Amino acid sequence: MKTIRVVVVSSENTPSSWGWIAKHIDTFDWSFFKPPKVKSFQLVLYRIITAFKAVRKAAQSDVLVSHGPYTAFYCALFKWLLRVRTPHIVYSFNFSELPQGFAIKRMSFAFNKIDRFVVSSHMEIDLYSDYFNLPANKFDFVRWGVNFPEFNNKPPKHDADYICAVGGNARDYATFIDTMRDLPHIPAIVVVRPYNLVGLQIPDNVTVLTNIPKDEAFSVIANSRLMVLPLAGNEIPCGHITLVVAYYLGIPSIVTNSSGIEDYVTDPETALLCAPGSKESMLQAVTRLWQDPGLCKEISQNCGHFAQTLCSEQNYVDHFKHFIEQRVTNND
């Protein structure tokens, strides 16, 4: 049996030690490419260079794997330009903000050259297939698959129990901040990007942390009493990573009711839901969890079990092996 040669292209934010699922399939020959972390005005150039190198390597390989939509776009273009026929599958196909204008047409053109897309929620299948005029049967739903988060736990310097909100993509911090203003007796820590809080007046009970390392962000979640995931609407395909981390850590969560997280939340078993943009709904949910340790314990147990059984790396291992069997092994 021949060795399957796999080329993997990831984003500039990927750690240099990252090996995706290679440790689970050591019989394959893996090659990894990623652009360096550079200033924003240089990023497009390095993404192009990295995609070109990866596709050249993929021409002599059995499968090309790219992560993220922009990496997928450049790889698909070079595959078309260089007439490379190697099967191309995309994982982590997710937009926090959909492209506009002419970008839609050029992305649609490139994306139609891709063999398979993997998304983390069912709603994204309809969203992206409609938006980019792609066949829905090219998409597979696979829950976000990671193992228990490994990090150096550095509890934040806080004298009391607190709640937290973490993340920057498609977040509604205006509603969260308004909620905390009405709960002055409950401390909160938010881990955000600077633009998330532009124009907002931060109350005294909210501590803001920006641009902190992953270990510190995970530590904020791990040492909190509960987490709020305030999403910007009812059709937001974001928040899966943060939510699954909280699930693994057994942190009870309150989540904006969005079709993008329906595959992860059963209210009130694995988390509590609140209405999009509603301070009253979020206020009620936060107060309920803060005052009910029994419910917190129950949700903590349920969400931990959910993550361990439905959100492990094995999700991607099984899916990728199936793709290899269908598109590579059976075509030999």
N, C-alpha and C positions, 0 to 999 in steps of 0.2 A: 504493500500500500504506500502510495507516495505521500510525502509530507505536504500538508496544506500550508501555503505561504500567505500570510495576512499582513496587509499594510494598514496601519491605524493612524489617522490624522486627528489631532485634538486642538483645542483652542490655546491661546497664549496664557490663559489662567491656569492651565493644568500643571500640577507640580512635576518637577523633572523625574521624580521617582515613580510617577503614576504608570501602572502597567495594565489598566483596565481589568479584563478577566483572564489575562494570560496565565496567571498562576493556577487557574482552574483547568486550563487546557494546555499542558506542557508538551503535547505532541505536535503542536503547530509551530511553524517558523514565523515569529512576530517581528515586525519592523515598525518603529514608532517615529512620528514626525509631529512637531509643534512649532509654531512661530515663537520667537523670543518676546519677552515683555518689553515693549518699547513705548515711546510717547504716541499719543493718539494719531498725530499726523503721519507717523511712519507705519502704523499698524496695517493698513490696507496693502502696502507694498510687501511687507513681510508675510502676510497671509497668502498673497499671490505666489511669492517665491516658494513658500512651504508647500502649497498645494501642487505647484508644478513639479517639485522634487518627488512628492509622494506619488503623483500619478505616473511619473516616469518609472518609479520603482514598481508600481502596481501593474504596469504593462508586462512585467515578468513574474507576476504573482497571481494568486487564485482569487483573491477577494480584496476589495478596498472598503475600509470602514472609516467613515468620518463622523465627527461629533459636533453638533450644533449646525444651525442653518447657514451661516456665512462660510464656514469651512466647506460645507456641502456644496454651496454655490460655486466656489472657485474650483473645487475638485471636479465637479460635473462639467464645467466649462472646458477645463483642460482635457478631460477624458474625450469630450466631443472634438476638440481641436486636434488632438493627437491621435484620434481614431483608436482609442484604447477600449477594448471590449470586456475588460474585467468587470465582473458584477460589483455594484456599488450599493452599499447599505448605509443608512444614516441613523445614528442614535442621538438621543437628546435633541430631537428636532422640535425646537420651541422658540417662539418669539415673545419677548415681553412687550414689544411694540411692533405692530405689523408695518412693513415697508409701504411707502406711498409713491404715487406718480409712476414714472417710467421704470422704477426699480421693480415694480410688480411684474411688468412684462418680461424684463430680462431674467428675473428669478424664475418666473413660470417656464420660460424657455429652458433654462438649465435644469430645473427640478424635474422636468418631464423626461430627462435623460437618466434619472436615478431609478434603480430597481426597487428599493424598499425604504420606507420611512418608519421609524419607531417613535411613538409619542407616549407621554405619560398619563394621558387622560382620554377617555372616549370622545369628549367634546372636541378635542383638537383634530380628530379625523374629519369631521364635517367642516370645521373652521378652515383648515388649511387646504383641503381638497377643493372647497368652493373658492377660496381666495386666490389660489394659484392655478385653478383649472386643472387639477390632478385627479386621476382615478382614485376613488375612495378605497378600492381594493389593493392599492399600493401601500396602505398604511396598516401597521400593527399596533395595537395597544398593549403596552407592557408597563406595569407599575414600576415607579422609580425603584431601582434595585441597588442598594448599598448594604454593606455590613455595618455592625455596630460602630458608631463613630469613635475613632481613636484620636485622642487629643490630650494635651497636658492641661489638666484641670486647674485653672487659676481663678478661684472664686472672687468675684468683684468685691471691692471694699464697700460693704453696705452693712449698716448696723441692724437692719430689720428684714423681715420677709418682703419680697417684692414680686411684681409681675413683670414680664418682659414682652417686647415686640422686636423681632429681628428680621432684617432683609430690606431690599430696596426696590425690587422689580414690581411694578403695578400695585403699589401699596397705597392705602388710604389712611395716612397718618393724621390728616385733619380730623377725621371722626375719632380716632384713638385719642388724640390730644384733648379734644373736647370732652371725651368721656372721663379722662383722668382728671381734668379740671374740676369735675363734679364729684370726684372721689379723693379729696385731699388727704384722707387718712391712709390711702394705699400707695406705697412707693412703687415707682416703675422705672425700668431701665430700657431704653430703646437703642438698638444697634442699627444705624441707618447710613445712607449716603447723604452728603451735605444737601443735595438738592431736594431730598425728601421733606425737609422741614422749612423750606423757603416760605416766608410769609406767615409762619405759625408762631404764636406766642407760647413759649414753653412754661407750664406751671412749675411751682417749686418742688412738687413731689415727683417730677420726671427728670431723670438723669440721662443725658444724651452722650452716646459714644459713636464716633465716626472713624472709618478707615482703620479698624483694629484687626489684628491677625485672626485667622480662623479659630485657633485654640481659645482665644479670649471670647470670641462670639459664642462658641459652643459652651464655654464655661458659664456665660451669662444665662443661657437656656438651662443648663444642667442644675444650676443653683437657684433657679426661680421657683416660686410656688405655683405659677401657671403662666402660660404664654398666650398672647393674642396675635392672631394672624389677620390683620386688617387689609383685605383686598379691595381694589379700586372699583369693583363692579360685580355683577352676577354672571359674567362670562369671561373670567380671567384665567388663562391657562398657566398660572404661576403659583409659587408657594409650596410646590411638592417637596423640594429638598428640605426646606426649613421645617415643614410639618413632619416629615419622616424622621428627621433628627430628633425632634421633640418626642415623637412616639417611641423611638428606641430608648430615649433617656427617661421615659415614663413621666413626662411632664404633661399634665392636663392642659388642653388647648381650647381656645375659643376662636372660631374661624368664620369669616364672612361667607355667607351662603352663596357659592358660585358653582356653576356647572363644571368648572375646571378642577374642583376638588371632590366632586361627588363620588369618585371611585375610592376615596380615602376616608370619608367621614360618614359615620352613622350616628346621628344625634338621638339620645345623649350617651351612646355607648362608647364611642372612641373619641368624641369631642363634642362641644356645644357649638351650635350655629347661631349667628346673628344676622339680621337683615342688612343688606348692602347700604352703606351711607347713613345708617340709623344710629344716632347716639343713644337713643332710648333703649334700643334692642341690645346694643353692646354693653351699656350700663347694667342692664338687667342680668345679662349673662356673666359679666365680671363679678357682680355682687353675689350672684347665686353660687359661683364656684368658690369665691373667697370665704363665704360663710358656711360652706358645706364640705368639711373634710372627708366625710364618708363618700360623697359623690366624687371628690377628687381622687380618692384611693381607687374607687371602682374604675373610673376612666383611665387612670394610670396603668392599672393591670390590663385593661382591654386594649389600650393603644400599644402597649409594649408587645402584647401577643400578636397584634395585627402586623406590626413592623417585622417581627421575627419570622412570622409564617408567610407573609405576602410581599415583603419589600426587601428581600435579600438579594445579593449579587447573583444568586442562582437563577433569578428571573432572566438576566441577560445571558448567562451561560446556556440555559436551555434554549432560549430563542435563537441565539447565534448558531448553536449546533444544528438546530432545525434548518436554519437558512443555508448553512453549509451543505447539509444533506440534500436539500432541494435544488440549489443553484450551482453547486460545485461538484460534489461527489457523484450525483446522478447524471451529470453531463459529461463525465469522463469517458 
